[in-house]
Amino acid sequence: MAIKGSLREASLPDVLQLLAMGQKTGCLSVTDRNNFGYIYFDRGRISYASIVNRRDRLGDTLVKNNVITQRELDAAIDAQATQQRNKRLGEILIEQHILTREELHRYIRVQIEEAVYYLFTWMQGTFSFEADMRPDDHDVLVSINPESLLLEGARRVDEWSLIEKKVPSFDLIFELDSGRLAASESQLTPQQHQLAPLIDGRRDVTALIDMSGLGDFEVGKALYGLATAGFIQRVGKSRPQDDVVREARVEEHRNLGVAFYRTAMFEEATREFRRVVELQDSDVQARFFLSLVSMREGRWSEAVLTLREAAAQPTARPSIFHNLAYALERLGHLDEAREMLHEAIVRGGGDDPRIRTSFGVLALRTGEVEEANASFASARALLGKRLPSPAWFHYASLAAGLAGDLDRALELITEGVKAHPQVAVLGNTLAAVHERRGDFAAAAQAAEAALGDGSTIPQLHKNLGDYFYRALRYEEALDQYQRAIKINPALGDDVYFKLGNIRFKWQEKEQALAYWERSLALNPENEILRTNLELARTQPS
């Protein structure tokens, strides 16, 4: 299911209700000018939400609620910056026995709810829902009924429309009229009490949010009240130095690009990463992601060009050369691809199971089956107790089969399907191995199991069609073949040949001829088919 539209035509609450009622799973991406946010759904319930380029204030929230101290937070942030860069702050606090997992989940839930409330205030821009997309493995997930957030979200939208009259942007600087406040008998809210000492005529609203640990909405509401009462006045806007602005813009575009890429919005991702390169020509990460977009869209030559530019930078990482090898392999430049794999190993300072797997794939492409098997064995040894990737299982079983060891091929691909049950390509490989062993019933069962997840792999439909064709179950074969060519019209001449045969058996001569002609167009060297066509044309209808 794909849903796209404008926030002017359909409000975000309406979209959330639609996804909740439909019990949908996937990612809803929302854009508003240069802002980007996303909400993940799991069977109609919100499992995760975040706003790109908006500071993660989990630590501030924990301090504000007296769950941890500021000193404990600072120590965890320091550990994250120097020793544990790949770990989330919450996990570090749990490891340090400062925070319990239950507390982490409770405040992550609050954070996710706040993100959704903030998205409710976006009245223009676009939304896009992509089915079956899931958050990263390291994200802490929750389960929230979207309808439970609608009432509070509507209230905040109404209040934001008022707040924006006094606080239209977060770069505003306010000054506190301390004399007037002292002479007044007005009772300040707890949030206003917390903010008042920080309003010094130098800090902008963003700085006040960061220093107070309060949320955007809380700070905006508190400032609105103070401004309405005349206790604060605008005195200007923050003006960061040019270098700071430039770096902030680079980071903003990079974060947006990564978020767009994660949600399969490739056109938008390309736009953001190109802006990063314009601002900072030496940025390797932006070129890396631009190449990923090119590869996802099958533009291999463009990917090679972009990766060469990235590889020329002194900070190029091994992954640049590994991906460059993959793109070169897809273009058939196998010798150069092998050189790039060697360079990736040199840059990495050691061996890598992923690169060893790629060496095996190259060996298969050049017909060096023994070398391929050795590379796959080496890759698995390097993995230790870690689970091999779906690609490893696919190619390792293929190499075993090409070496004539069908029992080993079956063992490997069966293990792969068990380890990665959602990867339909492995189901297709399992079906092919069963077919090579002559077990056509098992091949059909494997193909049907893989298709049970709604696979769009044309070869799976073709394999299942072949089984039905051999079993003389022509209606089912016809259905699978038609599904296959709908996904990939150039799948192969044999599909159209068999479709023509089925139609001819049913005495549907015109349709049979059309399929055979298409088959001959894909394979003009098929003299048998050419002869059959000529004979069929001369037969009376």
C-alpha positions in Angstrom: 0.0 0.0 0.0 1.4 3.4 -1.0 -0.2 6.6 0.3 1.0 10.0 -0.8 -0.5 13.5 -0.5 -0.5 17.0 0.6 -1.0 18.1 4.2 -3.2 20.9 2.8 -5.6 18.3 1.4 -5.4 15.7 4.2 -4.4 16.5 7.8 -1.9 14.3 9.6 -4.5 13.2 12.2 -6.7 12.0 9.3 -3.8 10.0 7.8 -3.0 8.4 11.2 -6.6 7.3 11.6 -6.6 5.8 8.2 -3.4 3.8 8.9 -4.7 2.8 12.4 -8.0 1.5 11.0 -6.3 -0.4 8.2 -3.8 -1.9 10.7 -0.9 -1.0 8.4 2.8 -1.7 9.0 5.3 0.7 7.5 6.8 4.2 7.6 4.9 7.5 7.2 7.3 10.2 6.1 6.3 13.9 6.6 8.0 16.9 5.1 7.4 20.6 5.8 9.7 22.9 3.9 13.2 21.9 5.2 11.8 19.8 8.1 11.4 16.1 7.9 9.9 13.6 10.3 8.7 10.0 10.2 6.4 7.7 12.1 6.7 3.9 12.0 3.6 1.7 12.3 3.3 -1.9 13.4 -0.2 -3.3 12.5 -1.8 0.1 13.0 0.0 1.1 16.1 2.8 3.7 16.4 6.1 1.9 17.2 8.6 4.7 16.6 8.7 8.4 15.6 11.4 11.0 15.2 12.1 14.5 13.8 15.3 14.9 11.8 17.6 17.7 12.9 15.8 18.1 16.2 18.0 17.5 19.2 17.4 14.2 21.0 16.5 15.4 24.6 16.1 12.1 26.3 18.9 12.9 28.7 17.5 16.3 29.5 14.1 14.8 30.1 15.5 12.2 32.5 17.4 15.0 34.4 14.3 17.2 34.5 12.2 14.3 36.0 15.0 13.6 38.6 15.6 10.1 37.1 19.3 10.8 36.7 21.5 13.7 37.8 23.2 16.2 35.4 26.6 14.8 36.4 25.5 11.3 35.5 24.2 12.5 32.1 27.4 14.4 31.4 29.5 11.3 32.2 27.3 9.1 29.9 27.5 11.7 27.0 31.3 11.8 27.5 31.5 8.0 27.3 29.3 8.0 24.1 31.6 10.6 22.5 34.9 8.9 23.3 34.3 5.2 23.8 30.9 4.0 22.7 30.0 6.0 19.7 27.7 3.3 18.2 25.6 3.0 21.3 22.5 5.0 22.2 22.6 7.1 25.3 19.9 5.1 27.0 21.8 1.8 26.6 24.9 3.4 28.1 23.0 4.6 31.1 21.5 1.1 31.6 25.0 -0.5 31.4 26.2 2.0 34.1 23.2 0.9 36.3 22.0 4.5 36.4 18.8 3.8 34.5 16.5 0.7 34.4 15.2 -0.6 31.1 11.6 0.1 32.2 12.4 3.7 32.9 14.1 4.0 29.5 11.1 2.6 27.7 8.7 4.9 29.7 10.6 8.1 28.7 11.3 6.9 25.1 7.5 6.6 24.8 7.1 10.2 26.0 9.8 11.3 23.5 7.9 9.5 20.7 4.6 11.1 21.7 6.2 14.5 21.7 7.6 13.9 18.2 4.1 13.0 17.0 2.5 16.1 18.7 5.1 18.3 17.0 4.3 16.8 13.6 0.6 17.7 14.2 1.6 21.3 14.0 2.8 21.0 10.3 0.0 22.3 8.1 1.8 22.3 4.8 4.2 20.0 3.0 3.6 16.4 2.0 3.3 12.9 3.5 4.2 9.5 2.1 3.5 6.0 3.5 5.7 3.1 2.4 4.4 -0.3 3.5 6.6 -2.9 5.4 9.4 -0.6 6.3 10.7 -1.0 9.8 12.9 1.1 12.2 16.6 0.3 12.7 17.4 -2.6 15.0 18.9 -0.2 17.6 15.7 1.9 17.9 13.7 1.3 21.1 10.1 0.5 20.0 6.8 1.2 21.7 3.2 0.4 20.9 0.9 3.4 20.9 -2.7 3.7 19.6 -2.6 6.7 17.3 -6.1 7.7 18.3 -5.0 8.2 21.9 -2.8 11.1 20.7 -5.4 12.9 18.6 -7.1 14.9 21.4 -3.9 16.2 22.9 -2.4 16.8 19.5 -5.5 18.9 18.5 -5.2 21.0 21.6 -1.5 21.7 21.0 -2.2 22.7 17.4 -4.7 25.3 18.6 -2.2 26.6 21.2 0.7 26.7 18.7 -1.4 29.0 16.5 -1.5 31.5 19.4 2.1 30.9 20.5 3.4 31.7 17.0 2.0 35.2 17.3 4.6 35.9 20.0 7.2 33.3 19.2 7.2 32.9 15.4 10.7 31.4 15.2 13.3 29.8 17.4 16.1 32.2 16.5 14.5 35.1 18.4 16.2 36.6 21.4 14.2 37.9 24.4 15.2 40.1 27.3 13.6 39.8 30.7 12.2 42.9 32.4 13.2 41.8 35.9 12.0 45.0 37.6 8.5 44.7 36.2 8.4 41.0 37.1 9.5 41.7 40.6 6.9 44.4 41.1 4.2 42.1 39.7 2.1 39.8 41.9 1.6 37.4 39.0 2.1 33.7 39.7 4.5 32.1 37.2 4.2 28.5 36.1 7.0 26.1 37.0 8.2 26.3 33.4 8.3 30.1 33.5 10.2 30.0 36.8 12.7 27.7 35.2 13.1 29.8 32.1 13.2 33.3 33.7 16.9 33.2 34.9 18.0 32.0 31.5 16.4 34.9 29.5 19.4 37.2 29.4 19.1 39.1 26.1 21.8 36.9 24.4 20.2 33.4 24.2 17.8 32.6 21.5 14.8 30.3 21.9 16.8 27.3 20.7 19.4 27.9 23.4 16.6 28.3 26.0 15.2 24.9 25.0 18.6 23.3 25.2 19.6 24.8 28.6 16.2 24.3 30.3 15.7 20.7 29.2 12.1 21.6 28.5 10.3 20.6 25.3 9.6 23.0 22.4 6.0 23.2 23.2 6.6 23.9 26.9 9.1 26.6 26.2 6.9 28.2 23.5 3.9 28.2 25.9 6.0 29.7 28.8 7.4 32.5 26.6 4.0 33.3 25.1 2.7 33.8 28.6 5.6 36.0 29.7 5.4 38.0 26.5 1.7 38.5 26.8 2.2 39.8 30.3 4.9 42.2 29.2 7.7 40.5 31.2 9.9 39.8 28.2 10.6 41.7 25.0 12.2 40.8 21.7 15.7 42.3 21.3 16.8 40.6 18.1 17.8 37.4 16.4 20.7 35.1 16.8 23.4 35.4 14.2 25.9 32.6 14.2 29.2 32.9 12.5 29.4 32.0 8.9 31.5 28.8 9.5 29.0 27.6 12.2 26.1 28.3 9.8 27.8 26.5 7.0 28.6 23.4 9.1 25.1 23.4 10.5 23.6 23.5 7.0 25.9 20.6 5.9 24.8 18.6 8.9 21.1 19.5 8.3 21.2 18.4 4.7 23.1 15.2 5.5 20.6 14.2 8.2 17.7 14.9 5.9 19.4 12.9 3.2 19.9 9.9 5.4 16.3 10.1 6.6 15.0 10.3 3.1 17.2 7.4 2.0 16.0 5.2 4.9 12.4 5.8 3.9 13.0 5.1 0.2 12.5 8.7 -0.9 15.4 8.6 -3.3 14.7 11.8 -5.3 14.6 13.8 -2.1 17.7 12.0 -0.7 19.7 12.8 -3.8 18.7 16.5 -3.6 20.0 16.7 0.0 23.3 14.9 -0.6 24.0 17.0 -3.6 23.6 20.1 -1.5 26.1 18.6 1.0 28.6 18.1 -1.8 28.0 21.7 -3.0 28.7 23.1 0.5 31.6 20.7 1.3 33.2 19.1 -1.8 35.4 16.8 0.2 32.4 15.1 2.0 32.8 11.3 1.4 29.6 10.2 3.2 27.4 12.3 0.9 28.9 10.7 -2.2 28.6 7.3 -0.6 24.9 7.7 -0.2 24.5 9.2 -3.7 26.1 6.0 -5.0 23.7 3.9 -2.9 20.8 5.7 -4.5 22.2 5.2 -8.0 22.7 1.5 -7.3 19.2 1.1 -5.9 17.9 2.5 -9.1 20.2 0.4 -11.3 22.3 3.3 -12.6 25.6 1.5 -12.3 27.8 3.7 -14.4 26.7 6.8 -12.4 27.4 4.9 -9.2 30.9 4.0 -10.3 31.6 7.7 -11.2 30.4 8.9 -7.8 32.3 6.2 -5.9 35.5 7.1 -7.8 35.2 10.7 -6.7 34.7 9.4 -3.1 37.7 7.0 -3.3 39.9 9.9 -4.4 39.4 11.6 -1.0 42.0 10.8 1.7 39.3 10.0 4.2 37.7 7.3 2.0 36.8 4.2 4.0 37.0 0.5 3.0 33.2 0.5 2.3 33.8 3.0 -0.5 36.1 0.5 -2.3 33.9 -2.4 -1.5 30.8 -0.8 -3.1 32.9 0.4 -6.0 33.9 -3.2 -6.6 30.3 -4.2 -6.5 29.2 -1.6 -9.0 32.1 -2.5 -11.3 31.1 -6.2 -11.1 27.6 -5.3 -12.2 29.1 -3.6 -15.2 31.2 -6.6 -16.0 34.5 -5.0 -15.1 35.6 -8.0 -13.1 39.4 -7.5 -13.0 39.1 -3.9 -11.8 36.4 -5.0 -9.3 39.0 -7.5 -7.8 41.5 -4.7 -7.5 39.1 -2.6 -5.6 38.4 -5.5 -3.2 42.1 -5.8 -2.5 42.2 -2.0 -1.8 39.3 -2.3 0.6 41.2 -5.0 2.6 44.4 -2.8 2.6 42.4 0.2 3.8 40.6 -1.8 6.5 43.9 -3.1 8.0 42.7 -6.7 8.0 40.3 -9.2 6.5 36.6 -8.7 6.3 34.0 -11.5 5.8 31.9 -9.3 3.6 34.8 -8.6 1.3 35.7 -12.3 1.3 32.1 -13.1 0.2 32.5 -10.6 -2.6 35.7 -12.3 -3.7 33.7 -15.5 -3.9 31.0 -13.9 -6.0 33.7 -12.6 -8.5 35.2 -16.1 -8.7 31.7 -17.5 -9.6 31.3 -14.9 -12.3 34.6 -16.0 -13.9 33.8 -19.7 -13.5 36.4 -20.4 -10.8 34.2 -22.5 -8.6 36.9 -24.0 -6.5 38.2 -20.5 -5.6 34.6 -19.4 -4.9 34.1 -22.2 -2.4 37.3 -21.4 -0.7 36.4 -17.7 -0.4 33.0 -18.5 1.1 34.5 -20.9 3.6 37.0 -18.2 4.5 34.2 -15.6 5.0 32.3 -17.9 7.3 35.4 -18.7 9.4 35.9 -14.9 9.8 32.3 -14.5 11.0 32.9 -16.8 14.0 29.6 -17.2 15.8 27.9 -14.4 13.8 25.2 -15.3 11.3 26.1 -15.1 7.6 24.2 -12.7 5.4 21.5 -13.8 3.0 23.9 -13.1 0.1 26.5 -15.5 1.6 23.9 -18.3 1.9 22.7 -17.7 -1.7 26.1 -17.7 -3.3 27.7 -20.3 -1.1 24.9 -22.8 -1.9 25.2 -21.8 -5.6 28.9 -22.5 -5.5 28.4 -25.9 -3.9 25.8 -26.8 -6.5 28.1 -25.8 -9.4 30.8 -27.9 -7.8 28.4 -30.9 -8.1 27.8 -31.2 -4.3 24.0 -30.8 -4.3 23.7 -32.3 -0.8 26.0 -29.5 0.5 24.1 -26.9 -1.5 20.8 -28.1 0.0 22.2 -28.0 3.5 23.5 -24.5 3.1 20.4 -23.0 1.5 18.1 -24.8 4.0 20.1 -23.2 6.8 19.9 -19.8 5.1 16.1 -20.0 4.7 15.7 -20.9 8.4 18.1 -18.0 9.4 16.5 -15.4 7.1 12.8 -16.5 6.6 11.7 -13.1 5.2 14.3 -13.1 2.4 12.3 -14.4 -0.6 15.5 -14.7 -2.8 16.7 -17.6 -0.6 13.4 -19.4 -1.1 13.9 -19.1 -4.8 17.4 -20.5 -4.4 16.0 -23.4 -2.3 13.5 -24.1 -5.0 16.2 -24.1 -7.7 18.4 -26.6 -5.7 15.4 -28.9 -5.2 14.7 -28.7 -8.9 18.3 -29.5 -9.7 18.1 -32.6 -7.5 15.0 -33.7 -9.3 12.6 -33.1 -6.4 10.0 -31.0 -8.2 7.4 -31.3 -5.5 9.8 -29.9 -2.9 10.8 -27.2 -5.4 7.2 -26.1 -5.8 6.7 -26.1 -2.1 9.8 -23.9 -1.5 8.6 -21.5 -4.2 5.1 -21.3 -2.8 6.5 -20.7 0.7 8.6 -17.8 -0.6 5.7 -16.3 -2.5 3.6 -16.4 0.6 5.2 -13.1 1.7 3.9 -11.4 -1.5 7.3 -11.6 -3.2 7.9 -9.5 -6.4 10.8 -11.7 -7.6 9.8 -12.8 -11.1 12.1 -15.9 -11.0 10.0 -17.3 -8.1 6.8 -17.1 -10.2 8.6 -18.7 -13.2 10.0 -21.5 -11.1 6.5 -22.3 -9.7 5.1 -22.0 -13.2 7.6 -24.5 -14.5 6.5 -27.0 -11.8 2.9 -26.6 -12.7 3.8 -26.9 -16.4 5.5 -30.2 -15.9 2.6 -31.4 -13.8 0.2 -30.5 -16.7 -1.5 -28.0 -14.4 -1.7 -25.4 -17.2 -4.1 -22.9 -15.7 -1.9 -22.5 -12.6 1.2 -22.4 -14.8 -0.3 -19.7 -17.0 -1.1 -17.6 -13.9 2.4 -17.8 -12.5 4.1 -17.1 -15.9 1.9 -14.1 -16.4 2.8 -12.8 -13.0 6.5 -13.3 -13.8 6.4 -11.3 -17.0 4.3 -8.6 -15.5 7.2 -8.0 -13.1 9.9 -8.4 -15.7 8.7 -8.5 -19.3 12.2 -9.5 -20.5 12.6 -12.4 -18.0 13.4 -15.0 -20.7 12.3 -16.5 -24.0 11.4 -19.9 -22.4 8.5 -18.2 -20.4 6.9 -16.9 -23.6 7.6 -20.2 -25.4 5.6 -22.1 -22.7 2.9 -19.5 -22.6 2.5 -20.0 -26.3 2.4 -23.7 -25.9 -0.4 -23.5 -23.3 -2.4 -21.2 -25.5 -1.9 -23.4 -28.5 -3.0 -26.5 -26.5 -6.2 -24.5 -25.7 -6.6 -23.8 -29.4 -6.1 -20.1 -28.9 -3.9 -19.7 -31.9 -3.6 -15.9 -32.2 -2.5 -15.6 -28.6 -0.1 -18.5 -29.0 1.5 -16.9 -32.0 1.9 -13.6 -30.2 3.7 -15.3 -27.3 6.0 -17.3 -29.6 6.9 -14.2 -31.6 7.9 -12.5 -28.4 10.0 -15.5 -27.5 11.7 -15.4 -30.8 12.4 -11.7 -30.4 14.2 -12.4 -27.2 16.1 -15.3 -28.7 16.4 -15.0 -32.5 18.8 -18.0 -32.6 16.1 -20.5 -31.6 15.6 -22.3 -34.9 13.2 -24.8 -33.4 10.8 -22.1 -32.3 11.2 -20.3 -35.7 10.2 -23.6 -37.5 7.2 -24.1 -35.1 6.0 -20.6 -35.8 6.1 -21.1 -39.5 4.2 -24.4 -39.2 1.6 -22.9 -36.9 1.0 -19.9 -39.3 0.2 -22.3 -42.2 -2.3 -24.4 -40.2 -5.9 -23.5 -40.6 -7.5 -21.7 -37.6 
